[in-house]
Amino acid sequence: MKINKISVTMAVILSLLTMLSYIVFTVGCNTVRPVSIELSDMTTDFDYGENFSFDGLKVVVFYSDGLSSEAGKSEYIVDASDFDKTVSGTYKITVKLKGSKIHKSYNVTVHEEEELWSYDGALKILCIGNSFSVDMAEYAYQIAESLGVEKIYLGNLYIGGCTLDTHADNARKDSAAYTYYKNTNGKWTQENNYRMGDAISSQNWDFVTLQQASGSSGIESTYGELDYLVGYVKERLPENSHTKLVWHMTWAYQGDSNHSEFSKYDSSQSKMYEMIVSSVRNKVLTITDFTAVIPNGTAIQNARTSFCGDNFTRDGYHLSLDAGRYIAGLAMISKLTKLPISNLEYAPAGLDEAVKAMAIECAENAIRTPFAVTNSEYSDYPAPSDENYNRLDIELTQGFWDSTNAEYYNVLRVNDSLTDKFFGTKRFTRKEIPVGSIIILESGWQYRPEGWIKDERQSSRPSNVTLTRLEVTENWWGSYSMRAFNISKSGTPVIKGLTEEAKAAFKIYVPK
């Protein structure tokens, strides 16, 4: 067989060329691979509330052959996920080179918040909201007064369940659609058929607060009208106004809430809270006109980690009339005035000292860390000692008291569908439950402390209580000569036959 020498020669040459190209390729790849990056010209100081920016950042890439080049913005990723413009402190920013594991970090500083309120002897706050702003503002006057504020003017434009869309529609139409609550002396008054613009222009407010309706508070797609509302408020403020615009971050529903819109959050309190936080960050803080956030969603969530448990609403979503509203008022006044609340004297009548201390702690923690839960140090509250207290032996009757009913003197049995949801105690005198007694309630239960000034039909009834611990005071007794308790579970399901469980859930300890 005759072999073509030319063919062999060509084959050898091609083989050599292939080997040579492989060597060149391999050496070339090793020569130009990136080995490190250097950062320069970045902004490292930010004012409180200022959005993060890496404009001006230069990223220089160094290669294994000793050469370097400046990377374009499309060649690297800036991770600023830890940055929080609403919390002063130092944050790590990481720059990652795409297509490699090479990264480098640098620190930025968010400076202390500037003073929101210049003390001039007066504090003027207007809330544009709904029943959740009513809850927040209920004790605001008394808290501010106790902190030494001399003149206080509170306004609250109210429509039940009002959304941002409805507020915006009312603004465009100049609708006289609001109940306008005012408080200038510690007591709330109301004026019906009020216009939003009239309230805004009536005072040189220190603050105007806005909020979303609770059911939509964690749904980012419902914030579309916020820019318009901000512009509307600014246009109608008095000339030369010093007013600051503030966002009221509302709270997630109680875990067993039956609110119709809870399903938007898969009926999960933690999911609702996280979605509210996300909405505030993505839809509110991106609007530079907002100078502060009142973090009530976090304050209430903090309190739920305390010995009180998930018992800060009166119906699954509105705040309890004592501790819940107190926490919201604390967060509001403390955030806006920056006055210290650690040693605040004021608390709603009948509020236990331990609950008061917990409420202050949870509000302070929310202001310090507004978008993350801080567990309360008040996780346990010891039961009253046998050395100092006797526990009352309480008999329970299926049914309930109604001090405003014609049969005010009996435990009522109206019908099984209603009666079977309650147990009633006997009526107690001041001697039987003296000042200094302690009422203990398990989480998931509630009671209504009925009261009689005289042994006759009354004109009104006290509200349900969900506090897990309450100390009986002179204010708690007030003008009453007798009190009794209707005991039920939160949400008032049927509890027929659960007498022993109810006795274990509701206890009264009397001082020896």
Buried (B, 14 or more C-beta within 10 A) or exposed (E): EEEEEEEEEEEEEEEEEEEEEEEEEEEEEEEEEBEBBEBEEBBEEBEBBEEBEBEEBEBEBBBEEEEBEEBEEEBBEBEBEEBBBBBBEEBEBBBBBEEEEBBBEBEBEBEEBEEBBEEEEBBBBBBBBBBBBBBBBBBBBBBBBBBEBEEBBBBBBBBEEBBBBBBBEBBEEEBEBBBBBBBBEEEBEEEEEBBBBBBBBBBBBBBBBBBBBBBBBBBBEBBEBBBBBBEBBBEBBEEEBEBBBBBBBBBBBBBBBEBEBBEBBEBBBEBBBBBBBEBBBEBBBEEEEBBBBBBBBBBBBBBBBBBBBBBBBBBBBBBBBBBBBBBBBBBBBBBBBEBEBEEBEBBBEBBBEBBBBBBBBBBBBBBEBBBBBBEBEBEEBEEBEEEEBEBBEBEBBBBBBBBEBEEBEEBBBEEEEBBBBBBBBBBBEBEBBEEEBBBBBBBBBBBBBBBBEEEEBBEEBBEBBBBBBBBBBEEBBEEBEBBBBBBBBBBEEBBEEBBEBBBEBBBBBBEE
